[in-house]
Protein backbone atom coordinates (compact mmCIF):
# COMPACT_ATOMS: atom_id res chain seq x y z
CA UNK A 1 0.00 0.00 0.00
CA UNK A 2 1.25 3.46 -0.95
CA UNK A 3 -0.42 6.77 -0.17
CA UNK A 4 -0.06 10.01 -2.14
CA UNK A 5 -1.28 13.56 -1.69
CA UNK A 6 -3.06 14.51 -4.92
CA UNK A 7 -4.93 17.21 -6.80
CA UNK A 8 -5.69 20.66 -5.47
CA UNK A 9 -3.47 20.48 -2.38
CA UNK A 10 -0.38 19.78 -4.49
CA UNK A 11 -1.35 22.39 -7.05
CA UNK A 12 -1.96 25.08 -4.44
CA UNK A 13 1.34 24.38 -2.69
CA UNK A 14 3.15 24.89 -6.00
CA UNK A 15 1.30 28.19 -6.44
CA UNK A 16 2.32 29.31 -2.97
CA UNK A 17 -1.24 29.08 -1.65
CA UNK A 18 -2.50 27.48 1.53
CA UNK A 19 -4.44 24.35 0.51
CA UNK A 20 -8.10 24.51 1.53
CA UNK A 21 -8.30 20.74 1.91
CA UNK A 22 -6.17 17.68 1.30
CA UNK A 23 -7.15 14.64 -0.73
CA UNK A 24 -5.24 11.37 -0.83
CA UNK A 25 -5.10 8.44 -3.22
CA UNK A 26 -4.24 4.94 -2.05
CA UNK A 27 -2.45 2.60 -4.45
CA UNK A 28 -2.16 -1.14 -4.01
CA UNK A 29 -4.90 -1.61 -1.42
CA UNK A 30 -8.38 -3.06 -1.19
CA UNK A 31 -11.45 -1.72 0.64
CA UNK A 32 -11.11 -4.51 3.18
CA UNK A 33 -7.59 -3.39 4.08
CA UNK A 34 -8.68 0.18 4.72
CA UNK A 35 -11.66 -0.97 6.77
CA UNK A 36 -9.32 -3.10 8.87
CA UNK A 37 -7.22 0.00 9.54
CA UNK A 38 -10.23 1.88 10.88
CA UNK A 39 -11.13 3.98 7.81
CA UNK A 40 -14.81 4.88 7.36
CA UNK A 41 -16.38 4.29 3.93
CA UNK A 42 -18.27 7.29 2.44
CA UNK A 43 -18.11 6.81 -1.34
CA UNK A 44 -21.30 5.77 -3.10
CA UNK A 45 -20.02 5.20 -6.63
CA UNK A 46 -16.41 4.29 -5.87
CA UNK A 47 -14.33 3.51 -2.76
CA UNK A 48 -13.65 6.67 -0.74
CA UNK A 49 -12.83 6.54 2.95
CA UNK A 50 -12.36 8.97 5.82
CA UNK A 51 -9.13 8.73 7.81
CA UNK A 52 -9.87 7.53 11.37
CA UNK A 53 -8.12 10.57 12.92
CA UNK A 54 -7.84 13.44 10.41
CA UNK A 55 -11.19 12.67 8.67
CA UNK A 56 -9.54 13.61 5.35
CA UNK A 57 -10.65 11.72 2.25
CA UNK A 58 -8.65 8.75 1.01
CA UNK A 59 -9.73 7.25 -2.33
CA UNK A 60 -8.56 3.99 -3.83
CA UNK A 61 -6.77 4.51 -7.13
CA UNK A 62 -9.28 4.04 -9.92
CA UNK A 63 -9.92 4.32 -13.63
CA UNK A 64 -13.16 5.33 -15.29
CA UNK A 65 -14.92 4.55 -18.56
CA UNK A 66 -17.62 6.49 -20.40
CA UNK A 67 -20.81 4.44 -20.77
CA UNK A 68 -23.59 7.00 -21.37
CA UNK A 69 -24.11 10.69 -22.22
CA UNK A 70 -23.75 13.38 -19.59
CA UNK A 71 -21.58 13.72 -16.53
CA UNK A 72 -23.08 10.73 -14.69
CA UNK A 73 -22.53 8.22 -17.49
CA UNK A 74 -19.38 6.57 -16.13
CA UNK A 75 -18.34 3.23 -14.69
CA UNK A 76 -15.40 3.07 -12.31
CA UNK A 77 -12.80 0.41 -11.67
CA UNK A 78 -10.89 0.46 -8.38
CA UNK A 79 -8.50 -2.36 -7.59
CA UNK A 80 -5.03 -2.90 -6.07
CA UNK A 81 -3.54 -3.22 -9.56
CA UNK A 82 -4.57 0.30 -10.66
CA UNK A 83 -1.43 2.44 -10.84
CA UNK A 84 -0.98 6.00 -9.67
CA UNK A 85 -0.40 7.13 -13.27
CA UNK A 86 -3.67 5.53 -14.35
CA UNK A 87 -5.51 7.33 -11.56
CA UNK A 88 -3.94 10.68 -12.47
CA UNK A 89 -4.75 10.14 -16.15
CA UNK A 90 -8.52 10.30 -15.49
CA UNK A 91 -8.30 13.83 -14.02
CA UNK A 92 -9.43 16.93 -15.85
CA UNK A 93 -6.50 19.35 -16.02
CA UNK A 94 -2.76 18.78 -15.85
CA UNK A 95 -2.45 21.18 -12.91
CA UNK A 96 -4.77 18.85 -10.97
CA UNK A 97 -2.95 15.65 -12.02
CA UNK A 98 0.14 15.93 -9.82
CA UNK A 99 0.86 13.70 -6.82
CA UNK A 100 3.28 13.96 -3.93
CA UNK A 101 4.65 10.96 -2.03
CA UNK A 102 5.35 10.78 1.69
CA UNK A 103 8.90 12.05 1.10
CA UNK A 104 7.72 15.18 -0.72
CA UNK A 105 8.69 13.92 -4.18
CA UNK A 106 6.38 14.99 -7.01
CA UNK A 107 4.94 12.50 -9.48
CA UNK A 108 3.94 14.56 -12.51
CA UNK A 109 3.41 12.37 -15.60
CA UNK A 110 1.45 15.05 -17.52
CA UNK A 111 3.74 18.06 -16.92
CA UNK A 112 1.31 19.83 -14.64
CA UNK A 113 4.08 21.71 -12.87
CA UNK A 114 5.24 23.11 -16.19
CA UNK A 115 1.68 24.28 -16.93
CA UNK A 116 1.46 25.90 -13.48
CA UNK A 117 4.63 27.86 -14.23
CA UNK A 118 3.27 28.81 -17.66
CA UNK A 119 -0.19 29.72 -16.31
CA UNK A 120 -1.91 27.23 -18.59
CA UNK A 121 -5.17 25.33 -18.10
CA UNK A 122 -4.66 22.22 -20.24
CA UNK A 123 -6.58 18.95 -20.44
CA UNK A 124 -4.84 15.76 -19.36
CA UNK A 125 -6.12 13.61 -22.21
CA UNK A 126 -8.76 13.35 -24.92
CA UNK A 127 -11.02 11.78 -22.28
CA UNK A 128 -11.68 15.36 -21.14
CA UNK A 129 -14.59 15.46 -23.63
CA UNK A 130 -16.42 12.70 -21.76
CA UNK A 131 -17.50 14.88 -18.83
CA UNK A 132 -19.28 18.22 -19.52
CA UNK A 133 -18.74 19.38 -15.93
CA UNK A 134 -15.12 19.85 -16.92
CA UNK A 135 -16.08 22.85 -19.03
CA UNK A 136 -17.50 24.54 -15.96
CA UNK A 137 -14.53 23.50 -13.83
CA UNK A 138 -12.05 24.83 -16.38
CA UNK A 139 -13.92 28.16 -16.46
CA UNK A 140 -14.01 28.25 -12.67
CA UNK A 141 -10.26 27.65 -12.40
CA UNK A 142 -9.77 30.51 -14.86
CA UNK A 143 -11.70 32.72 -12.43
CA UNK A 144 -9.77 31.45 -9.41
CA UNK A 145 -6.31 31.80 -10.90
CA UNK A 146 -6.80 34.86 -13.11
CA UNK A 147 -4.48 36.84 -10.83
CA UNK A 148 -1.69 34.44 -11.82
CA UNK A 149 -2.44 35.02 -15.49
CA UNK A 150 -3.87 31.56 -16.19
CA UNK A 151 -5.35 31.01 -19.65
CA UNK A 152 -7.09 28.08 -21.33
CA UNK A 153 -4.84 26.21 -23.77
CA UNK A 154 -5.98 26.44 -27.41
CA UNK A 155 -6.31 22.68 -27.69
CA UNK A 156 -8.43 22.52 -24.54
CA UNK A 157 -10.69 25.29 -25.79
CA UNK A 158 -11.12 23.37 -29.05
CA UNK A 159 -12.18 20.27 -27.10
CA UNK A 160 -14.66 22.29 -25.06
CA UNK A 161 -16.14 23.80 -28.22
CA UNK A 162 -16.53 20.30 -29.63
CA UNK A 163 -18.35 19.23 -26.46
CA UNK A 164 -20.75 22.15 -26.82
CA UNK A 165 -21.38 21.38 -30.49
CA UNK A 166 -22.04 17.72 -29.64
CA UNK A 167 -24.65 18.72 -27.06
CA UNK A 168 -22.75 17.38 -24.06
CA UNK A 169 -23.40 20.52 -21.98
CA UNK A 170 -27.12 20.09 -22.52
CA UNK A 171 -26.96 17.04 -20.24
CA UNK A 172 -25.83 19.11 -17.25
CA UNK A 173 -28.40 19.27 -14.46
CA UNK A 174 -29.36 22.61 -12.92
CA UNK A 175 -27.90 21.85 -9.49
CA UNK A 176 -24.44 21.12 -10.89
CA UNK A 177 -24.42 24.22 -13.08
CA UNK A 178 -25.43 26.38 -10.14
CA UNK A 179 -22.82 24.81 -7.86
CA UNK A 180 -20.01 25.77 -10.25
CA UNK A 181 -21.64 29.14 -11.02
CA UNK A 182 -21.91 30.06 -7.33
CA UNK A 183 -18.32 28.99 -6.66
CA UNK A 184 -17.15 31.10 -9.60
CA UNK A 185 -18.98 34.13 -8.16
CA UNK A 186 -16.85 33.76 -5.02
CA UNK A 187 -13.53 33.64 -6.89
CA UNK A 188 -11.00 36.43 -7.43
CA UNK A 189 -12.25 37.30 -10.91
CA UNK A 190 -15.69 35.87 -11.76
CA UNK A 191 -15.68 37.57 -15.16
CA UNK A 192 -13.03 35.09 -16.32
CA UNK A 193 -15.59 32.30 -15.80
CA UNK A 194 -17.95 33.86 -18.33
CA UNK A 195 -15.15 34.77 -20.72
CA UNK A 196 -14.07 31.13 -20.94
CA UNK A 197 -17.65 29.90 -21.38
CA UNK A 198 -18.28 32.43 -24.12
CA UNK A 199 -15.02 31.52 -25.81
CA UNK A 200 -16.11 27.91 -26.30
CA UNK A 201 -19.78 28.60 -27.01
CA UNK A 202 -21.09 27.25 -23.70
CA UNK A 203 -22.37 30.62 -22.46
CA UNK A 204 -25.21 30.60 -24.99
CA UNK A 205 -26.28 27.11 -23.88
CA UNK A 206 -25.96 27.52 -20.12
CA UNK A 207 -26.60 31.24 -19.59
CA UNK A 208 -28.46 32.44 -22.70
CA UNK A 209 -29.73 35.57 -20.91
CA UNK A 210 -26.13 36.75 -20.38
CA UNK A 211 -24.92 35.70 -23.81
CA UNK A 212 -27.76 37.69 -25.42
CA UNK A 213 -26.33 40.94 -24.02
CA UNK A 214 -23.24 40.88 -26.23
CA UNK A 215 -23.60 43.02 -29.32
CA UNK A 216 -26.53 44.96 -27.88
CA UNK A 217 -25.74 48.71 -27.99
CA UNK A 218 -26.55 51.29 -25.30
CA UNK A 219 -26.60 55.12 -25.55
CA UNK A 220 -22.97 56.22 -25.70
CA UNK A 221 -23.49 59.26 -23.48
CA UNK A 222 -24.46 56.97 -20.60
CA UNK A 223 -22.34 53.98 -21.59
CA UNK A 224 -19.10 54.88 -23.41
CA UNK A 225 -18.36 51.15 -23.67
CA UNK A 226 -21.61 50.85 -25.71
CA UNK A 227 -21.85 47.01 -25.74
CA UNK A 228 -24.17 45.75 -22.96
CA UNK A 229 -22.26 42.49 -22.57
CA UNK A 230 -19.05 44.43 -22.03
CA UNK A 231 -20.88 46.67 -19.54
CA UNK A 232 -22.22 43.88 -17.34
CA UNK A 233 -18.77 42.31 -17.12
CA UNK A 234 -17.35 45.68 -16.08
CA UNK A 235 -20.09 45.95 -13.46
CA UNK A 236 -19.27 42.47 -12.17
CA UNK A 237 -15.59 43.43 -11.95
CA UNK A 238 -16.54 46.50 -9.93
CA UNK A 239 -18.80 44.45 -7.65
CA UNK A 240 -15.94 42.00 -7.11
CA UNK A 241 -13.76 44.86 -5.89
CA UNK A 242 -16.48 46.21 -3.61
CA UNK A 243 -17.70 43.03 -1.91
CA UNK A 244 -17.06 39.32 -1.40
CA UNK A 245 -20.80 38.64 -1.09
CA UNK A 246 -21.75 36.44 -4.08
CA UNK A 247 -25.39 37.56 -3.86
CA UNK A 248 -24.42 41.16 -4.58
CA UNK A 249 -22.13 40.03 -7.37
CA UNK A 250 -25.00 38.02 -8.86
CA UNK A 251 -27.30 41.05 -8.67
CA UNK A 252 -24.68 43.17 -10.41
CA UNK A 253 -24.29 40.57 -13.15
CA UNK A 254 -28.01 40.22 -13.88
CA UNK A 255 -29.34 43.77 -13.40
CA UNK A 256 -29.53 44.55 -17.14
CA UNK A 257 -30.70 41.21 -18.54
CA UNK A 258 -33.76 42.89 -20.06
CA UNK A 259 -31.61 44.83 -22.53
CA UNK A 260 -31.00 41.54 -24.34
CA UNK A 261 -34.74 41.37 -25.05
CA UNK A 262 -35.10 44.90 -26.46
CA UNK A 263 -36.30 44.83 -30.11
CA UNK A 264 -33.49 45.90 -32.46
CA UNK A 265 -35.56 48.72 -33.92
CA UNK A 266 -35.52 50.39 -30.47
CA UNK A 267 -31.72 50.26 -30.03
CA UNK A 268 -29.78 51.88 -28.46
CA UNK A 269 -32.65 52.87 -26.15
CA UNK A 270 -33.95 50.31 -23.64
CA UNK A 271 -37.16 51.79 -22.30
CA UNK A 272 -38.74 49.49 -19.75
CA UNK A 273 -35.75 47.17 -19.57
CA UNK A 274 -36.11 47.05 -15.78
CA UNK A 275 -39.34 45.02 -15.93
CA UNK A 276 -37.89 42.74 -18.59
CA UNK A 277 -34.81 42.23 -16.41
CA UNK A 278 -36.93 41.18 -13.43
CA UNK A 279 -38.74 38.62 -15.57
CA UNK A 280 -35.47 37.17 -16.90
CA UNK A 281 -33.91 37.06 -13.42
CA UNK A 282 -36.83 34.93 -12.27
CA UNK A 283 -36.60 32.69 -15.32
CA UNK A 284 -32.87 32.11 -14.83
CA UNK A 285 -33.31 31.42 -11.12
CA UNK A 286 -36.15 28.99 -11.77
CA UNK A 287 -34.21 27.14 -14.47
CA UNK A 288 -31.00 26.80 -12.49
CA UNK A 289 -32.75 26.45 -9.11
CA UNK A 290 -30.87 29.40 -7.71
CA UNK A 291 -31.64 30.08 -4.01
CA UNK A 292 -34.23 32.68 -3.10
CA UNK A 293 -31.81 35.02 -1.32
CA UNK A 294 -29.88 35.39 -4.59
CA UNK A 295 -33.06 35.82 -6.62
CA UNK A 296 -34.65 38.39 -4.33
CA UNK A 297 -31.82 40.93 -4.25
CA UNK A 298 -31.15 40.43 -7.97
CA UNK A 299 -34.81 41.10 -8.83
CA UNK A 300 -34.83 44.22 -6.65
CA UNK A 301 -31.63 45.47 -8.26
CA UNK A 302 -33.06 44.81 -11.73
CA UNK A 303 -36.25 46.73 -10.97
CA UNK A 304 -34.87 49.67 -9.02
CA UNK A 305 -31.25 50.34 -10.05
CA UNK A 306 -32.21 53.34 -12.17
CA UNK A 307 -34.08 54.79 -9.19
CA UNK A 308 -30.84 54.88 -7.24
CA UNK A 309 -28.97 56.54 -10.09
CA UNK A 310 -31.67 59.24 -10.11
CA UNK A 311 -31.82 59.59 -6.32
CA UNK A 312 -31.68 63.41 -6.49
CA UNK A 313 -34.40 63.56 -9.15
CA UNK A 314 -37.09 61.18 -7.91
CA UNK A 315 -39.83 62.33 -5.54
CA UNK A 316 -39.59 61.59 -1.79
CA UNK A 317 -42.58 59.26 -2.15
CA UNK A 318 -40.77 57.27 -4.82
CA UNK A 319 -37.65 57.08 -2.72
CA UNK A 320 -39.71 55.72 0.18
CA UNK A 321 -41.32 53.24 -2.20
CA UNK A 322 -37.89 51.80 -3.02
CA UNK A 323 -36.98 51.55 0.69
CA UNK A 324 -40.25 49.71 1.32
CA UNK A 325 -39.68 47.38 -1.64
CA UNK A 326 -36.26 46.53 -0.22
CA UNK A 327 -37.92 45.84 3.15
CA UNK A 328 -35.15 48.07 4.49
CA UNK A 329 -36.90 48.98 7.73
CA UNK A 330 -36.87 45.34 8.82
CA UNK A 331 -33.79 44.16 6.88
CA UNK A 332 -31.32 47.03 6.79
CA UNK A 333 -28.66 44.82 5.18
CA UNK A 334 -30.83 44.70 2.05
CA UNK A 335 -30.35 48.43 1.58
CA UNK A 336 -26.56 48.17 1.69
CA UNK A 337 -26.57 45.20 -0.69
CA UNK A 338 -28.68 47.23 -3.13
CA UNK A 339 -26.50 50.33 -2.82
CA UNK A 340 -23.31 48.35 -3.33
CA UNK A 341 -24.70 46.79 -6.51
CA UNK A 342 -25.84 50.21 -7.75
CA UNK A 343 -22.39 51.67 -7.10
CA UNK A 344 -20.87 48.82 -9.10
CA UNK A 345 -23.28 49.59 -11.95
CA UNK A 346 -22.40 53.30 -11.91
CA UNK A 347 -18.68 52.54 -11.99
CA UNK A 348 -19.00 49.69 -14.48
CA UNK A 349 -18.58 52.01 -17.44
CA UNK A 350 -15.58 53.05 -19.47
CA UNK A 351 -13.51 55.75 -17.72
CA UNK A 352 -15.88 55.86 -14.71
CA UNK A 353 -14.19 53.29 -12.50
CA UNK A 354 -13.49 55.87 -9.73
CA UNK A 355 -16.79 57.73 -10.00
CA UNK A 356 -18.13 59.40 -6.84
CA UNK A 357 -21.64 58.20 -6.07
CA UNK A 358 -23.46 60.58 -3.70
CA UNK A 359 -26.75 58.91 -4.65
CA UNK A 360 -25.97 56.15 -2.17
CA UNK A 361 -25.63 58.64 0.67
CA UNK A 362 -28.87 60.26 -0.41
CA UNK A 363 -30.62 56.90 0.03
CA UNK A 364 -28.93 56.32 3.40
CA UNK A 365 -29.98 59.73 4.68
CA UNK A 366 -33.55 59.14 3.51
CA UNK A 367 -33.58 55.78 5.27
CA UNK A 368 -32.35 57.26 8.56
CA UNK A 369 -34.90 60.07 8.38
CA UNK A 370 -37.78 57.72 7.60
CA UNK A 371 -36.77 55.10 10.14
CA UNK A 372 -36.84 57.69 12.92
CA UNK A 373 -40.61 57.91 12.50
CA UNK A 374 -42.43 54.89 13.93
CA UNK A 375 -46.03 53.74 14.14
CA UNK A 376 -46.04 54.16 17.91
CA UNK A 377 -46.58 57.91 17.60
CA UNK A 378 -49.82 57.41 15.68
CA UNK A 379 -51.04 54.60 17.92
CA UNK A 380 -50.69 56.98 20.87
CA UNK A 381 -52.77 59.51 18.93
CA UNK A 382 -55.56 56.96 18.81
CA UNK A 383 -55.31 56.01 15.15
CA UNK A 384 -56.11 52.45 14.12
CA UNK A 385 -55.63 50.06 11.20
CA UNK A 386 -55.15 51.62 7.79
CA UNK A 387 -55.09 55.09 9.29
CA UNK A 388 -51.83 54.26 11.08
CA UNK A 389 -50.17 53.04 7.89
CA UNK A 390 -51.32 56.10 5.95
CA UNK A 391 -50.15 58.55 8.59
CA UNK A 392 -46.82 56.77 9.00
CA UNK A 393 -46.18 56.86 5.29
CA UNK A 394 -47.09 60.53 4.95
CA UNK A 395 -44.83 61.47 7.85
CA UNK A 396 -41.93 59.54 6.42
CA UNK A 397 -42.37 61.22 3.03
CA UNK A 398 -42.29 64.60 4.76
CA UNK A 399 -39.14 63.63 6.66
CA UNK A 400 -37.41 62.68 3.42
CA UNK A 401 -38.60 65.89 1.71
CA UNK A 402 -37.18 67.92 4.61
CA UNK A 403 -33.70 66.71 3.69
CA UNK A 404 -33.66 69.05 0.69
C-alpha positions in Angstrom: 0.0 0.0 0.0 1.3 3.5 -1.0 -0.4 6.8 -0.2 -0.1 10.0 -2.1 -1.3 13.6 -1.7 -3.1 14.5 -4.9 -4.9 17.2 -6.8 -5.7 20.7 -5.5 -3.5 20.5 -2.4 -0.4 19.8 -4.5 -1.3 22.4 -7.1 -2.0 25.1 -4.4 1.3 24.4 -2.7 3.2 24.9 -6.0 1.3 28.2 -6.4 2.3 29.3 -3.0 -1.2 29.1 -1.6 -2.5 27.5 1.5 -4.4 24.3 0.5 -8.1 24.5 1.5 -8.3 20.7 1.9 -6.2 17.7 1.3 -7.2 14.6 -0.7 -5.2 11.4 -0.8 -5.1 8.4 -3.2 -4.2 4.9 -2.0 -2.5 2.6 -4.5 -2.2 -1.1 -4.0 -4.9 -1.6 -1.4 -8.4 -3.1 -1.2 -11.5 -1.7 0.6 -11.1 -4.5 3.2 -7.6 -3.4 4.1 -8.7 0.2 4.7 -11.7 -1.0 6.8 -9.3 -3.1 8.9 -7.2 0.0 9.5 -10.2 1.9 10.9 -11.1 4.0 7.8 -14.8 4.9 7.4 -16.4 4.3 3.9 -18.3 7.3 2.4 -18.1 6.8 -1.3 -21.3 5.8 -3.1 -20.0 5.2 -6.6 -16.4 4.3 -5.9 -14.3 3.5 -2.8 -13.7 6.7 -0.7 -12.8 6.5 2.9 -12.4 9.0 5.8 -9.1 8.7 7.8 -9.9 7.5 11.4 -8.1 10.6 12.9 -7.8 13.4 10.4 -11.2 12.7 8.7 -9.5 13.6 5.4 -10.7 11.7 2.2 -8.7 8.8 1.0 -9.7 7.3 -2.3 -8.6 4.0 -3.8 -6.8 4.5 -7.1 -9.3 4.0 -9.9 -9.9 4.3 -13.6 -13.2 5.3 -15.3 -14.9 4.6 -18.6 -17.6 6.5 -20.4 -20.8 4.4 -20.8 -23.6 7.0 -21.4 -24.1 10.7 -22.2 -23.8 13.4 -19.6 -21.6 13.7 -16.5 -23.1 10.7 -14.7 -22.5 8.2 -17.5 -19.4 6.6 -16.1 -18.3 3.2 -14.7 -15.4 3.1 -12.3 -12.8 0.4 -11.7 -10.9 0.5 -8.4 -8.5 -2.4 -7.6 -5.0 -2.9 -6.1 -3.5 -3.2 -9.6 -4.6 0.3 -10.7 -1.4 2.4 -10.8 -1.0 6.0 -9.7 -0.4 7.1 -13.3 -3.7 5.5 -14.4 -5.5 7.3 -11.6 -3.9 10.7 -12.5 -4.8 10.1 -16.2 -8.5 10.3 -15.5 -8.3 13.8 -14.0 -9.4 16.9 -15.9 -6.5 19.4 -16.0 -2.8 18.8 -15.8 -2.4 21.2 -12.9 -4.8 18.8 -11.0 -3.0 15.6 -12.0 0.1 15.9 -9.8 0.9 13.7 -6.8 3.3 14.0 -3.9 4.6 11.0 -2.0 5.4 10.8 1.7 8.9 12.1 1.1 7.7 15.2 -0.7 8.7 13.9 -4.2 6.4 15.0 -7.0 4.9 12.5 -9.5 3.9 14.6 -12.5 3.4 12.4 -15.6 1.5 15.0 -17.5 3.7 18.1 -16.9 1.3 19.8 -14.6 4.1 21.7 -12.9 5.2 23.1 -16.2 1.7 24.3 -16.9 1.5 25.9 -13.5 4.6 27.9 -14.2 3.3 28.8 -17.7 -0.2 29.7 -16.3 -1.9 27.2 -18.6 -5.2 25.3 -18.1 -4.7 22.2 -20.2 -6.6 19.0 -20.4 -4.8 15.8 -19.4 -6.1 13.6 -22.2 -8.8 13.3 -24.9 -11.0 11.8 -22.3 -11.7 15.4 -21.1 -14.6 15.5 -23.6 -16.4 12.7 -21.8 -17.5 14.9 -18.8 -19.3 18.2 -19.5 -18.7 19.4 -15.9 -15.1 19.9 -16.9 -16.1 22.8 -19.0 -17.5 24.5 -16.0 -14.5 23.5 -13.8 -12.1 24.8 -16.4 -13.9 28.2 -16.5 -14.0 28.3 -12.7 -10.3 27.6 -12.4 -9.8 30.5 -14.9 -11.7 32.7 -12.4 -9.8 31.5 -9.4 -6.3 31.8 -10.9 -6.8 34.9 -13.1 -4.5 36.8 -10.8 -1.7 34.4 -11.8 -2.4 35.0 -15.5 -3.9 31.6 -16.2 -5.4 31.0 -19.6 -7.1 28.1 -21.3 -4.8 26.2 -23.8 -6.0 26.4 -27.4 -6.3 22.7 -27.7 -8.4 22.5 -24.5 -10.7 25.3 -25.8 -11.1 23.4 -29.1 -12.2 20.3 -27.1 -14.7 22.3 -25.1 -16.1 23.8 -28.2 -16.5 20.3 -29.6 -18.3 19.2 -26.5 -20.7 22.2 -26.8 -21.4 21.4 -30.5 -22.0 17.7 -29.6 -24.7 18.7 -27.1 -22.8 17.4 -24.1 -23.4 20.5 -22.0 -27.1 20.1 -22.5 -27.0 17.0 -20.2 -25.8 19.1 -17.3 -28.4 19.3 -14.5 -29.4 22.6 -12.9 -27.9 21.9 -9.5 -24.4 21.1 -10.9 -24.4 24.2 -13.1 -25.4 26.4 -10.1 -22.8 24.8 -7.9 -20.0 25.8 -10.3 -21.6 29.1 -11.0 -21.9 30.1 -7.3 -18.3 29.0 -6.7 -17.1 31.1 -9.6 -19.0 34.1 -8.2 -16.9 33.8 -5.0 -13.5 33.6 -6.9 -11.0 36.4 -7.4 -12.3 37.3 -10.9 -15.7 35.9 -11.8 -15.7 37.6 -15.2 -13.0 35.1 -16.3 -15.6 32.3 -15.8 -17.9 33.9 -18.3 -15.2 34.8 -20.7 -14.1 31.1 -20.9 -17.6 29.9 -21.4 -18.3 32.4 -24.1 -15.0 31.5 -25.8 -16.1 27.9 -26.3 -19.8 28.6 -27.0 -21.1 27.3 -23.7 -22.4 30.6 -22.5 -25.2 30.6 -25.0 -26.3 27.1 -23.9 -26.0 27.5 -20.1 -26.6 31.2 -19.6 -28.5 32.4 -22.7 -29.7 35.6 -20.9 -26.1 36.8 -20.4 -24.9 35.7 -23.8 -27.8 37.7 -25.4 -26.3 40.9 -24.0 -23.2 40.9 -26.2 -23.6 43.0 -29.3 -26.5 45.0 -27.9 -25.7 48.7 -28.0 -26.6 51.3 -25.3 -26.6 55.1 -25.6 -23.0 56.2 -25.7 -23.5 59.3 -23.5 -24.5 57.0 -20.6 -22.3 54.0 -21.6 -19.1 54.9 -23.4 -18.4 51.1 -23.7 -21.6 50.8 -25.7 -21.9 47.0 -25.7 -24.2 45.7 -23.0 -22.3 42.5 -22.6 -19.1 44.4 -22.0 -20.9 46.7 -19.5 -22.2 43.9 -17.3 -18.8 42.3 -17.1 -17.3 45.7 -16.1 -20.1 45.9 -13.5 -19.3 42.5 -12.2 -15.6 43.4 -12.0 -16.5 46.5 -9.9 -18.8 44.5 -7.6 -15.9 42.0 -7.1 -13.8 44.9 -5.9 -16.5 46.2 -3.6 -17.7 43.0 -1.9 -17.1 39.3 -1.4 -20.8 38.6 -1.1 -21.7 36.4 -4.1 -25.4 37.6 -3.9 -24.4 41.2 -4.6 -22.1 40.0 -7.4 -25.0 38.0 -8.9 -27.3 41.0 -8.7 -24.7 43.2 -10.4 -24.3 40.6 -13.2 -28.0 40.2 -13.9 -29.3 43.8 -13.4 -29.5 44.6 -17.1 -30.7 41.2 -18.5 -33.8 42.9 -20.1 -31.6 44.8 -22.5 -31.0 41.5 -24.3 -34.7 41.4 -25.1 -35.1 44.9 -26.5 -36.3 44.8 -30.1 -33.5 45.9 -32.5 -35.6 48.7 -33.9 -35.5 50.4 -30.5 -31.7 50.3 -30.0 -29.8 51.9 -28.5 -32.7 52.9 -26.1 -34.0 50.3 -23.6 -37.2 51.8 -22.3 -38.7 49.5 -19.8 -35.7 47.2 -19.6 -36.1 47.1 -15.8 -39.3 45.0 -15.9 -37.9 42.7 -18.6 -34.8 42.2 -16.4 -36.9 41.2 -13.4 -38.7 38.6 -15.6 -35.5 37.2 -16.9 -33.9 37.1 -13.4 -36.8 34.9 -12.3 -36.6 32.7 -15.3 -32.9 32.1 -14.8 -33.3 31.4 -11.1 -36.1 29.0 -11.8 -34.2 27.1 -14.5 -31.0 26.8 -12.5 -32.7 26.5 -9.1 -30.9 29.4 -7.7 -31.6 30.1 -4.0 -34.2 32.7 -3.1 -31.8 35.0 -1.3 -29.9 35.4 -4.6 -33.1 35.8 -6.6 -34.6 38.4 -4.3 -31.8 40.9 -4.2 -31.2 40.4 -8.0 -34.8 41.1 -8.8 -34.8 44.2 -6.6 -31.6 45.5 -8.3 -33.1 44.8 -11.7 -36.2 46.7 -11.0 -34.9 49.7 -9.0 -31.2 50.3 -10.1 -32.2 53.3 -12.2 -34.1 54.8 -9.2 -30.8 54.9 -7.2 -29.0 56.5 -10.1 -31.7 59.2 -10.1 -31.8 59.6 -6.3 -31.7 63.4 -6.5 -34.4 63.6 -9.1 -37.1 61.2 -7.9 -39.8 62.3 -5.5 -39.6 61.6 -1.8 -42.6 59.3 -2.1 -40.8 57.3 -4.8 -37.6 57.1 -2.7 -39.7 55.7 0.2 -41.3 53.2 -2.2 -37.9 51.8 -3.0 -37.0 51.5 0.7 -40.2 49.7 1.3 -39.7 47.4 -1.6 -36.3 46.5 -0.2 -37.9 45.8 3.1 -35.1 48.1 4.5 -36.9 49.0 7.7 -36.9 45.3 8.8 -33.8 44.2 6.9 -31.3 47.0 6.8 -28.7 44.8 5.2 -30.8 44.7 2.1 -30.3 48.4 1.6 -26.6 48.2 1.7 -26.6 45.2 -0.7 -28.7 47.2 -3.1 -26.5 50.3 -2.8 -23.3 48.4 -3.3 -24.7 46.8 -6.5 -25.8 50.2 -7.8 -22.4 51.7 -7.1 -20.9 48.8 -9.1 -23.3 49.6 -11.9 -22.4 53.3 -11.9 -18.7 52.5 -12.0 -19.0 49.7 -14.5 -18.6 52.0 -17.4 -15.6 53.0 -19.5 -13.5 55.7 -17.7 -15.9 55.9 -14.7 -14.2 53.3 -12.5 -13.5 55.9 -9.7 -16.8 57.7 -10.0 -18.1 59.4 -6.8 -21.6 58.2 -6.1 -23.5 60.6 -3.7 -26.7 58.9 -4.7 -26.0 56.1 -2.2 -25.6 58.6 0.7 -28.9 60.3 -0.4 -30.6 56.9 0.0 -28.9 56.3 3.4 -30.0 59.7 4.7 -33.5 59.1 3.5 -33.6 55.8 5.3 -32.4 57.3 8.6 -34.9 60.1 8.4 -37.8 57.7 7.6 -36.8 55.1 10.1 -36.8 57.7 12.9 -40.6 57.9 12.5 -42.4 54.9 13.9 -46.0 53.7 14.1 -46.0 54.2 17.9 -46.6 57.9 17.6 -49.8 57.4 15.7 -51.0 54.6 17.9 -50.7 57.0 20.9 -52.8 59.5 18.9 -55.6 57.0 18.8 -55.3 56.0 15.2 -56.1 52.5 14.1 -55.6 50.1 11.2 -55.2 51.6 7.8 -55.1 55.1 9.3 -51.8 54.3 11.1 -50.2 53.0 7.9 -51.3 56.1 6.0 -50.1 58.6 8.6 -46.8 56.8 9.0 -46.2 56.9 5.3 -47.1 60.5 4.9 -44.8 61.5 7.9 -41.9 59.5 6.4 -42.4 61.2 3.0 -42.3 64.6 4.8 -39.1 63.6 6.7 -37.4 62.7 3.4 -38.6 65.9 1.7 -37.2 67.9 4.6 -33.7 66.7 3.7 -33.7 69.0 0.7 
